[in-house]
Amino acid sequence: MSSVATRDYDAGGLSAPAAASDPAERSFAELIAILGRRLPLIASVAGIVVGAALFYTLVATRLFTASAVVLLEPRSSVSQADGLRYSFASDSALVDSQMKLLSSETVLRRAVEREGLQEDPEFGSPSGGLWQSVKKALGLAKDDAEQRSENIAATVYALSQATTVKRPERTYVMEVSVVSRDAKKAARLANAVAEAYIADQTDARSEISRREQDYLEGNISQLRQKIEKAENDVEAFKQKNGIVGASGKLVSEQLLTEVNTELAAARTKTSEAKARYDQVRQIIASGKSIETAPDALKSPVIDKLRSQFAEIVRQEANAKITLGDLHPQYREIQQQLRDTKRLISEELGRIAEGARNDMRAAEANEANIARQVDRLKQETTVTNQAMVQLRELEREVDTNKSILDNLLKAKGNVTRDSVDTPIARVIARAAPPLSPSSPRRVPIMLLATAIGLGLGVAAAFAMEGLRPPKVASASPLQAAQWTPLLLPASSDPDYVKAIADLTARAPVKASSGDPGTLLFVNCGAPFAAEIAMDISRAALESGRSVLLIELSARAGGITRAAPRNAAIGVVEVDGVATLGILAAEREKNRLVIAPGAFGQRGLGAPSLGGRAVAHFGRASDFDLVVGYAPDSRADRNGASQSGLVIVAIANGQTIDDGARGLIESAMTEAPGRCVVLATGS
């Protein structure tokens, strides 16, 4: 393949003719000689600048800067209204806010009034003089209060301009500095501003504490009234619904418990009385001996009658044996025995009647207690329903009492914090500076020396007629030697024909030879990349496969003209795999672009992340290889080894030495191989 594809025509190191007499090529020794010859001029300019700087440092007003250091306390405080704790100065934004506050009008006004600075000529408003006196005489002047307010405002502004606040990074320290013409005054004002800031913070905290005290006291008073009303509502509700408590329990519940206990005891007594009555009745009905009666039915009378009955039975038995059945004494004993039995029966009847009466009394008592239980149950049900509303009223009382306790605690916190230490303190008071901060003589003199020397050197080069180097000398086209081909505008119908004519002049590939080659060099012509692309497309339309190589280190306008969805593959140029873009395809012919070919050197085979990569073949497989050099810097060998050389320039402009040498080489080596293409600017 031709050398068109192997030389980087965009590289700055390639040979190109240059004018040896150009001032840009002067040696370093010549520059030193110029400086030596113009040394008096350089010294004069530097002396003037340094003298002016020295004069400024002598006549300029001396300013002194004094600084006081304030430390923000990184501690927690309490929000009195809700009792929540927050950390002050734990956030950088809070420290920045305090810096703004330190230089605010409020703090500076306090410092001005404290120091009487409005009367100081350096910071105070200037006196009105004669004009002010005339205005007062005519009644046009402002009253004293308004004038004093304006003077203080002007003084505050002047102090703000002289005050700066800075903070060392990631610290809670603020350094307030004040500039003044007097060293002692600067120190005094710096301390005054720092103390005014702390006083402002203290007053602000006191004001906040006072407002919170008023707020809390008002809420506490309202809560106490609300609690008193709620407690009265609770007592009224209890009285209305008959809710009485003792030892933490309702009286109705205690009574119900006690009556239930009595009902159980009454039922037991009723059962016992009924059992006793049934036993007496059974004994009376069965006629059994009194000896069989249980001990519970025996009484002192029964015991006595039973003893008598036993004695009479014993006497009857003796009398019957000794006296016989017909003896009067025996009969009398039998009568006594019958009387004793009758008395026992009568006593048992009385016992039975008493047992019945006891049973009825126990039953009546049980019924009465049961009625009491039913009544208390009903009352308890009604009371329990009322207790729901009562508990709601009591919860309201408890809630208000809890809120009251919190407010009382918050009030105590307000009282404690109102006497707490301030959130900031001065850790280093300002002292009168020993030397002025402005003007700084040493830096000013060093800077003036550097500027003076620089201006002197520039003046020396200007006197020598030194100019910035030119890229290349230019010479007009000589119509007798080179006849440029004027290319019509792209909108002109003759444009397509002109492109076709240029394409037809490109060499045609032999059946088994190298491809035809064309070198397209841009010499400042606009739209040169589009023309190269149009020539390549025209060659494709004429039935030739075309490889268009961008002879540059990176992709340029040729690549950007390719379709977005163009296929990407590999084309082999001089045995090196190079990335190629399929720009167009006509039947079996292709137009492939190798973008920024020289930027791909040493990169190895292109990789597309595992995707299948097409293979467009080798450069020798194409019918025409077009080398587009975006810059006119090209060597003559490239022209002589190319089948056709097209140099594009702007119509009516000149060409540089590089393009001139290339044209001369092409015309000398092979006449007719060079076309100077003039395009519209």
C-alpha positions in Angstrom: 0.0 0.0 0.0 1.0 3.6 -0.5 2.6 5.7 2.2 -0.5 7.8 2.4 -1.9 5.4 5.1 1.4 5.1 7.0 2.4 8.7 7.7 0.8 10.9 10.3 0.2 14.2 8.5 -1.2 15.7 11.7 2.0 15.2 13.7 4.1 18.3 14.5 7.4 16.6 14.2 7.3 15.9 10.5 9.6 17.9 8.3 8.3 21.1 6.7 10.1 24.0 5.1 10.6 26.9 7.5 12.1 30.4 7.0 15.4 30.6 8.9 15.2 34.3 9.1 11.9 34.3 11.1 12.3 36.2 14.4 10.6 33.3 16.1 13.7 31.2 15.5 16.1 33.5 17.4 18.4 31.7 19.8 18.4 32.1 23.5 21.8 33.9 23.2 20.2 36.5 21.0 17.5 37.1 23.7 20.2 37.5 26.4 22.0 40.0 24.1 18.9 42.0 23.7 18.4 42.2 27.5 22.0 43.3 27.9 21.7 46.1 25.3 18.5 47.2 26.9 19.6 46.9 30.5 19.4 50.7 31.2 15.8 50.7 29.9 14.9 47.7 32.1 16.6 49.3 35.1 14.8 52.6 34.5 11.3 51.0 34.2 11.9 48.8 37.3 13.2 51.9 39.2 10.1 53.9 38.4 7.8 51.1 39.5 9.8 50.4 42.7 10.0 54.2 43.5 6.2 54.5 43.0 5.7 51.6 45.4 8.1 53.1 47.9 6.4 56.4 47.7 3.0 54.7 48.3 4.3 52.9 51.4 5.6 56.2 52.8 2.5 58.4 52.2 -0.2 55.7 52.7 -2.1 55.8 55.9 -0.8 53.2 58.3 -3.5 50.8 59.6 -3.3 48.6 62.6 -5.3 45.3 63.1 -6.1 44.0 66.5 -7.9 40.7 67.2 -9.9 39.3 70.1 -10.7 35.6 70.3 -14.1 34.3 71.4 -14.8 30.7 72.2 -18.2 29.1 71.8 -19.0 26.7 74.5 -19.9 23.3 72.9 -22.4 22.3 75.5 -26.0 21.3 75.8 -28.8 23.7 76.7 -32.5 23.2 77.4 -35.5 24.4 75.5 -37.6 25.7 78.3 -41.0 25.4 76.6 -40.8 21.7 76.0 -38.0 20.5 78.2 -36.1 19.0 75.3 -32.3 19.2 75.2 -30.3 20.4 72.2 -26.6 20.8 71.6 -25.4 24.3 70.8 -22.5 24.8 68.5 -22.4 21.1 67.6 -23.2 22.0 64.0 -20.9 24.0 61.7 -23.9 25.9 60.4 -24.6 27.1 64.0 -21.0 28.4 64.4 -21.3 30.2 61.0 -24.5 31.7 62.2 -22.8 33.0 65.4 -20.1 34.5 63.2 -22.7 36.4 61.2 -24.3 37.5 64.5 -20.9 38.7 65.8 -20.6 41.1 62.9 -24.3 42.0 62.8 -25.6 45.5 63.1 -27.1 44.8 66.5 -23.8 43.8 68.1 -21.8 46.6 66.3 -24.4 49.2 67.4 -24.0 48.1 71.0 -20.2 48.5 70.6 -20.6 51.9 69.0 -22.9 53.2 71.8 -20.6 51.8 74.4 -17.5 53.4 73.0 -19.2 56.6 71.9 -17.7 55.9 68.5 -20.1 58.3 66.7 -18.0 61.2 68.0 -14.8 59.7 66.7 -13.6 61.5 63.5 -12.3 58.2 62.1 -15.6 56.4 62.3 -18.2 59.1 63.1 -20.1 61.1 60.5 -18.3 64.3 59.5 -19.7 67.5 60.8 -21.9 69.6 58.6 -19.7 72.7 58.8 -21.0 76.0 57.4 -23.6 74.3 55.2 -25.1 72.5 58.2 -25.2 75.8 60.2 -27.0 77.5 57.3 -29.6 74.7 57.1 -30.2 75.0 60.8 -30.6 78.7 60.5 -33.2 78.2 57.7 -35.0 75.5 59.6 -34.1 72.9 57.0 -31.9 70.7 59.2 -33.0 67.5 60.8 -33.8 67.5 64.5 -31.1 66.3 66.9 -32.6 62.9 67.5 -32.9 62.1 63.8 -29.4 63.4 63.1 -28.0 61.3 65.9 -29.7 58.2 64.6 -28.2 58.8 61.2 -24.8 59.4 62.6 -24.9 56.2 64.6 -26.1 54.2 61.5 -23.2 55.7 59.5 -20.8 54.8 62.3 -22.1 51.3 62.5 -21.5 50.9 58.8 -18.0 52.2 59.1 -17.2 49.9 61.9 -18.7 46.9 60.0 -16.3 47.8 57.1 -13.4 47.7 59.5 -14.4 44.5 61.3 -13.8 41.0 60.1 -14.7 37.7 61.7 -13.0 34.4 60.8 -13.0 30.9 62.2 -10.2 28.4 62.2 -11.4 25.3 60.5 -13.3 22.7 62.6 -13.1 24.7 65.8 -15.5 26.6 68.0 -13.2 29.7 68.0 -14.1 33.0 66.4 -11.5 35.6 65.8 -12.9 39.2 65.5 -10.4 41.7 64.0 -10.8 45.5 63.8 -8.7 47.8 61.6 -8.0 51.4 62.8 -5.4 54.1 62.3 -4.5 53.9 66.0 -3.2 50.6 67.5 -4.7 51.2 70.9 -8.1 52.1 69.4 -8.0 48.9 67.2 -7.5 46.8 70.3 -10.1 48.7 72.3 -12.7 48.3 69.5 -12.0 44.6 69.0 -12.5 43.9 72.7 -15.6 46.1 72.6 -17.2 44.1 69.7 -16.4 40.8 71.5 -17.9 42.0 74.8 -20.9 43.5 72.9 -21.5 40.1 71.4 -21.4 38.3 74.7 -23.6 41.0 76.3 -26.1 40.6 73.4 -26.1 36.8 73.9 -26.7 37.3 77.7 -29.5 39.8 77.1 -31.0 37.5 74.5 -31.0 34.5 76.8 -32.5 36.7 79.6 -35.2 37.9 77.3 -35.9 34.3 76.2 -36.0 33.2 79.8 -38.4 36.0 80.7 -40.7 35.2 77.8 -40.6 31.5 78.7 -41.3 32.4 82.4 -44.3 34.4 81.4 -45.4 31.7 79.0 -45.0 28.9 81.6 -46.6 30.9 84.5 -49.6 31.6 82.3 -50.0 28.0 81.3 -49.5 26.9 84.9 -52.2 29.2 86.2 -54.6 28.0 83.5 -53.8 24.4 84.3 -54.4 24.8 87.9 -57.8 26.3 87.3 -58.5 23.5 84.9 -57.4 20.9 87.4 -59.5 22.5 90.1 -62.6 22.5 87.9 -62.0 18.9 86.8 -61.7 17.8 90.4 -64.9 19.6 91.3 -66.6 17.8 88.4 -65.3 14.5 89.7 -66.7 15.1 93.2 -70.0 16.4 91.8 -70.3 13.3 89.6 -69.6 11.1 92.6 -72.2 12.8 94.7 -74.8 12.8 91.9 -74.3 9.1 91.3 -73.8 8.1 94.9 -70.3 6.9 94.4 -68.6 6.6 97.8 -65.3 5.0 98.4 -63.4 3.8 101.4 -59.9 2.3 101.6 -59.5 2.5 97.9 -62.8 0.6 97.2 -66.4 1.6 96.5 -68.7 1.3 99.6 -71.3 -0.4 97.4 -68.8 -3.1 96.4 -67.7 -3.5 100.1 -71.4 -3.8 101.2 -72.1 -6.3 98.4 -69.1 -8.4 99.6 -70.2 -8.3 103.2 -73.9 -9.0 102.4 -72.9 -12.0 100.2 -71.0 -13.3 103.2 -74.1 -12.8 105.5 -76.3 -14.5 102.9 -74.1 -17.6 102.9 -74.2 -17.6 106.8 -78.0 -17.1 106.8 -78.5 -20.0 104.3 -76.4 -22.2 106.6 -78.5 -21.2 109.6 -81.7 -21.9 107.7 -80.5 -25.3 106.7 -79.5 -26.1 110.3 -82.9 -24.8 111.7 -84.8 -26.8 109.2 -82.8 -30.0 109.9 -83.5 -29.6 113.7 -87.2 -29.0 113.1 -87.4 -32.1 110.8 -85.7 -34.2 113.5 -88.1 -33.1 116.2 -91.1 -33.8 114.0 -89.8 -37.3 113.2 -89.2 -38.1 116.9 -92.7 -36.9 117.8 -94.3 -38.7 114.9 -92.4 -42.0 115.5 -93.0 -42.1 119.3 -89.4 -43.1 119.8 -87.9 -42.8 123.2 -86.3 -39.5 124.1 -83.1 -41.4 124.6 -82.8 -41.6 120.8 -83.0 -37.8 120.4 -79.7 -36.2 119.2 -77.9 -34.0 121.6 -78.8 -30.9 119.6 -82.5 -31.5 120.6 -81.9 -32.0 124.3 -82.6 -29.2 126.7 -82.2 -28.9 130.5 -86.0 -29.6 130.9 -85.8 -32.7 128.8 -82.7 -33.8 130.7 -84.5 -33.3 134.0 -87.7 -35.1 132.8 -85.7 -37.9 131.4 -83.9 -38.3 134.8 -87.3 -38.3 136.5 -88.7 -40.8 134.0 -85.8 -43.1 134.6 -86.2 -42.9 138.4 -90.0 -43.6 138.1 -89.3 -46.6 135.9 -86.9 -48.0 138.4 -89.5 -47.4 141.3 -92.2 -49.1 139.2 -90.0 -52.1 138.7 -89.3 -52.4 142.4 -92.9 -51.8 143.4 -94.2 -54.3 141.0 -91.9 -56.9 142.5 -92.4 -56.0 146.1 -96.0 -54.7 146.1 -97.7 -56.3 143.1 -99.8 -54.9 140.3 -102.8 -54.1 142.4 -101.1 -52.2 145.2 -102.1 -48.6 145.3 -98.6 -47.4 145.6 -97.7 -49.3 142.4 -100.6 -47.6 140.6 -99.5 -44.2 141.8 -96.1 -44.9 140.4 -97.6 -45.8 137.1 -99.6 -42.6 137.1 -96.4 -40.6 137.8 -94.8 -42.5 134.9 -97.7 -41.4 132.6 -97.5 -37.8 133.8 -93.8 -37.7 133.1 -94.3 -39.0 129.6 -96.9 -36.4 129.0 -94.6 -33.7 130.2 -91.9 -35.0 128.0 -94.2 -34.9 125.0 -95.4 -31.5 125.8 -91.7 -30.3 126.1 -90.9 -31.9 122.8 -93.9 -30.1 121.2 -92.6 -26.8 122.6 -89.1 -27.7 121.2 -90.6 -28.5 117.8 -92.5 -25.2 117.9 -89.3 -23.4 118.7 -87.4 -25.2 116.0 -90.1 -24.3 113.5 -90.0 -20.7 114.6 -86.2 -20.7 114.4 -86.5 -22.2 110.9 -89.0 -19.5 109.8 -86.9 -16.8 111.3 -83.8 -18.1 109.5 -85.8 -18.3 106.2 -87.0 -14.8 106.6 -83.5 -13.5 107.4 -82.2 -15.4 104.4 -84.8 -13.8 102.1 -84.1 -10.4 103.5 -80.4 -10.7 102.9 -81.0 -12.1 99.4 -83.1 -9.0 98.6 -80.3 -6.9 99.9 -77.9 -8.7 97.6 -80.1 -8.2 94.6 -80.5 -4.5 95.4 -76.8 -4.0 95.9 -76.1 -5.9 92.6 -78.4 -3.5 90.8 -76.8 -0.5 92.5 -73.3 -1.9 91.6 -74.3 -2.2 88.0 -75.5 1.3 87.8 -72.4 2.5 89.7 -70.1 0.6 87.3 -71.7 2.3 84.4 -71.2 5.6 86.1 -67.6 4.7 86.9 -66.8 4.7 83.1 -67.5 8.4 83.0 -65.9 8.9 86.4 -62.7 7.3 85.2 -62.7 9.6 82.1 -63.0 12.6 84.4 -60.2 11.3 86.7 -58.0 10.7 83.6 -58.4 14.2 82.6 -57.4 15.3 86.1 -54.3 13.1 86.0 -53.3 14.3 82.6 -53.5 17.9 83.6 -51.6 17.2 86.7 -48.8 15.5 84.7 -48.6 18.5 82.3 -48.5 20.7 85.3 -45.6 18.8 86.8 -43.7 19.1 83.4 -44.3 22.8 83.3 -43.1 23.2 86.9 -39.9 21.3 86.0 -39.5 23.5 82.9 -40.0 26.6 85.0 -37.2 25.3 87.3 -35.0 24.8 84.2 -35.7 28.4 83.1 -34.6 29.6 86.5 -31.5 27.5 86.5 -30.4 28.5 83.0 -31.1 32.2 83.6 -28.2 32.2 86.0 -26.1 29.8 83.9 -22.8 30.8 82.3 -23.0 32.4 78.8 -22.6 30.3 75.7 -19.5 32.2 74.7 -16.5 33.8 76.4 -13.5 35.8 75.5 -10.4 33.6 75.7 -7.9 36.2 74.4 -8.4 39.9 74.6 -7.0 42.1 71.9 -3.7 43.8 72.5 -2.4 46.9 70.6 -0.3 45.6 67.6 3.3 46.5 67.5 3.5 47.0 63.7 0.9 48.2 61.1 -0.9 45.6 59.1 -1.1 48.0 56.1 0.7 48.9 54.0 2.9 45.8 54.1 6.2 47.2 52.8 8.2 44.1 52.2 5.5 42.3 50.1 4.7 45.5 48.2 8.4 46.2 47.4 8.9 42.6 46.3 5.8 42.7 44.1 6.8 46.1 42.7 10.3 44.8 41.9 8.9 41.8 40.0 6.4 43.9 38.1 9.1 46.5 37.3 11.4 43.9 35.9 8.7 42.3 33.9 7.6 45.7 32.4 11.3 46.5 31.7 11.8 43.2 29.8 8.6 43.8 27.8 9.7 47.3 27.0 13.2 46.0 25.9 11.6 43.4 23.6 9.3 46.0 22.2 12.1 48.3 21.5 13.9 45.5 19.6 10.9 45.0 17.5 10.3 41.4 18.8 7.0 40.1 17.6 5.2 36.9 18.5 6.3 34.0 16.3 4.2 33.2 13.2 3.2 29.7 12.2 4.5 30.1 8.7 5.1 32.7 6.1 2.6 33.0 3.4 2.8 33.8 -0.3 0.0 34.3 -2.7 -0.8 31.8 -5.3 0.8 32.5 -8.6 -1.7 31.9 -11.3 0.9 31.3 -13.9 2.4 28.4 -11.9 -0.6 26.9 -10.1 -4.1 27.1 -11.4 -6.6 26.5 -8.5 -9.8 24.6 -9.2 -12.7 26.7 -7.8 -15.2 24.3 -6.3 -18.9 25.5 -6.5 -21.0 25.8 -3.4 -22.6 22.5 -2.2 -26.0 24.0 -3.1 -24.9 24.7 -6.7 -26.0 22.0 -9.2 -22.4 21.9 -10.6 -21.1 20.8 -7.2 -21.9 17.2 -7.8 -20.3 17.2 -11.2 -17.2 18.9 -9.8 -16.9 16.2 -7.2 -17.4 13.5 -9.8 -14.7 15.0 -12.0 -12.2 15.0 -9.0 -13.1 11.4 -8.2 -12.6 10.3 -11.8 -9.0 11.7 -11.6 -8.1 9.3 -8.8 -6.1 6.3 -10.0 -8.0 3.0 -10.6 -6.8 -0.2 -9.0 -5.3 -2.7 -11.4 -6.7 -6.2 -11.4 -3.9 -7.5 -9.2 -2.2 -4.4 -8.1 -2.3 -2.0 -5.2 -5.4 0.2 -4.7 -5.6 3.6 -6.1 -4.6 6.3 -3.5 -5.6 9.8 -2.9 -4.2 12.3 -0.4 -6.6 15.1 0.7 -4.8 17.9 2.6 -6.7 20.7 4.3 -4.9 24.1 4.1 -7.5 26.2 6.1 -10.4 25.6 3.8 -13.8 25.3 5.4 -15.9 22.2 5.0 -12.8 20.2 3.8 -13.8 17.1 5.8 -17.3 17.2 4.1 -15.6 17.4 0.7 -13.3 14.5 1.4 -16.4 12.5 2.5 -18.3 13.5 -0.7 -15.3 12.4 -2.9 -15.3 9.0 -1.1 -19.1 8.6 -1.5 -18.8 9.5 -5.2 -16.1 6.9 -5.7 -18.5 4.4 -4.0 -21.3 5.4 -6.3 -19.0 4.9 -9.3 -18.6 1.2 -8.3 -15.4 1.3 -6.2 -14.9 0.1 -2.6 -13.3 2.9 -0.6 -11.2 3.1 2.6 -11.2 6.6 4.1 -8.4 7.0 6.7 -8.3 10.0 9.1 -4.6 10.8 9.3 -4.8 12.2 12.8 -4.4 11.1 16.4 -8.1 11.3 17.2 -11.4 11.0 15.4 -12.5 14.2 13.7 -15.2 15.6 11.4 -15.1 12.6 9.1 -16.1 10.2 11.9 -18.9 12.5 13.1 -20.4 12.4 9.6 -20.8 8.6 9.8 -24.2 7.2 10.6 -25.0 6.7 14.3 -26.0 3.1 13.8 -23.1 2.2 11.5 -21.6 -1.2 11.8 -18.2 -1.4 13.5 -15.5 -3.8 12.6 -11.7 -4.3 11.9 -9.8 -3.3 8.8 -6.1 -4.3 8.4 -3.8 -1.3 7.5 -0.2 -2.2 6.9 -0.6 -5.4 8.9 -2.1 -3.6 11.9 -5.7 -4.3 13.0 -7.5 -0.9 13.0 -11.0 0.0 14.1 -13.3 0.7 11.1 -16.8 2.1 10.6 -19.0 1.0 7.8 -20.3 4.3 6.6 -22.1 3.1 3.4 -22.6 0.0 1.3 -23.6 -0.3 -2.4 -24.0 -3.9 -3.6 -20.7 -5.6 -2.9 -18.8 -2.3 -2.4 -18.2 -0.6 0.9 -17.2 2.8 2.3 -15.2 2.1 5.5 -13.8 4.9 7.7 -10.8 4.4 9.9 -11.2 7.1 12.5 -8.1 8.7 14.2 -6.0 6.0 12.8 -2.8 7.1 14.4 -4.5 7.3 17.8 -5.0 3.5 17.5 -1.3 2.7 17.3 -0.1 0.2 19.9 -3.6 -0.5 21.1 -3.7 -4.0 19.7 -6.7 -5.6 18.2 -9.9 -3.7 18.8 -12.3 -5.2 21.4 -16.0 -4.4 21.8 -16.6 -6.1 25.1 -17.2 -9.6 23.9 -19.5 -8.7 20.9 -18.9 -10.2 17.5 -16.6 -7.9 15.5 -17.0 -7.8 11.7 -13.9 -8.0 9.5 -13.7 -5.5 6.6 -10.6 -7.0 5.1 -7.2 -5.4 4.4 -6.5 -2.0 2.9 -5.1 -3.7 -0.2 -8.6 -5.2 -0.8 -10.2 -1.8 -1.5 -10.2 -0.1 -4.9 -9.4 3.3 -3.5 -7.7 4.4 -0.3 -8.3 8.1 0.7 -6.0 9.6 3.3 -7.5 12.8 4.8 -5.0 15.0 6.6 -6.9 17.6 8.7 -3.8 19.9 8.8 -1.6 21.1 6.0 1.6 19.9 7.7 2.6 17.0 5.4 5.9 15.9 4.0 6.8 15.9 0.3 7.2 12.1 0.2 3.5 11.7 1.0 2.7 13.8 -2.1 5.1 11.9 -4.4 3.9 8.5 -3.3 0.2 9.3 -3.7 -1.8 8.6 -6.8 -3.5 12.0 -6.5 -3.0 15.0 -4.2 -5.8 17.4 -3.5 -4.9 20.5 -1.4 -8.0 22.4 -0.3 -7.6 26.1 0.5 -10.1 28.9 1.1 -10.9 30.9 -2.0 -8.9 34.1 -2.2 -6.5 33.1 0.7 -2.9 32.1 0.8 -1.3 28.8 1.5 1.6 28.0 3.9 5.0 26.7 3.2 4.1 23.2 4.1 1.3 23.0 1.5 3.5 24.8 -1.0 6.3 22.2 -0.7 3.8 19.4 -1.0 2.4 20.9 -4.2 5.9 21.5 -5.7 6.8 17.9 -4.9 3.7 16.5 -6.6 4.1 18.7 -9.6 7.8 17.8 -9.9 7.5 14.0 -9.3 4.4 13.5 -11.5 2.8 16.4 -13.2 -1.0 16.3 -13.1 -1.1 14.6 -9.7 -1.8 17.7 -7.7 -5.1 19.6 -7.6 -5.3 22.9 -5.7 -9.0 23.0 -4.7 -10.3 26.5 -3.7 -13.5 26.5 -1.7 -15.8 29.3 -0.6 -15.0 30.8 2.7 
